């Protein structure tokens, strides 16, 4: 695990990686903490000793709405765009 773009940067003990996945047209936001131990376990094909807790944020319009609704709904686009902007600022703090 390296910090920055230079190959000569010292390895970090931990780094939180911001991620976005799309399910259809619906974004799901994640903050994934990656430690040296987790990186080494993955690199060597082993199970990590410590549990990794990932923060997940699912964009929805409430429990009365269909789960399949996405960007085709104007209200959903507004909420998703607000989340994208908030996540962009949050991601900058971690990257």
URLINJO-V112081 format. One record per residue. D_LAST is the distance of its C-alpha to the last C-alpha in Angstrom with 1 decimal. Layout:
# URLINJO-V112081
{{D_LAST} {D_LAST}}
This chain:
# URLINJO-V112081
{{12.9} {11.7} {9.1} {9.0} {11.7} {14.7} {16.7} {17.8} {14.7} {15.6} {14.4} {12.3} {14.3} {11.7} {8.1} {7.5} {7.0} {7.7} {10.9} {14.0} {17.4} {20.6} {24.0} {26.3} {25.1} {23.4} {19.6} {18.3} {14.8} {13.3} {10.8} {11.6} {11.6} {12.3} {14.4} {16.4} {19.4} {18.1} {16.9} {20.4} {22.2} {20.9} {21.5} {25.0} {25.8} {26.4} {25.7} {23.3} {25.2} {22.8} {22.1} {18.5} {18.1} {16.0} {15.7} {17.2} {18.2} {21.1} {22.3} {26.1} {28.9} {30.6} {32.8} {35.7} {34.0} {34.0} {31.0} {31.4} {30.9} {28.0} {27.3} {31.1} {31.5} {30.9} {30.0} {27.4} {25.8} {25.6} {24.0} {21.5} {20.6} {20.1} {17.7} {15.7} {15.4} {14.5} {11.9} {10.4} {10.3} {9.0} {6.1} {5.3} {5.9} {3.8} {0.0}}
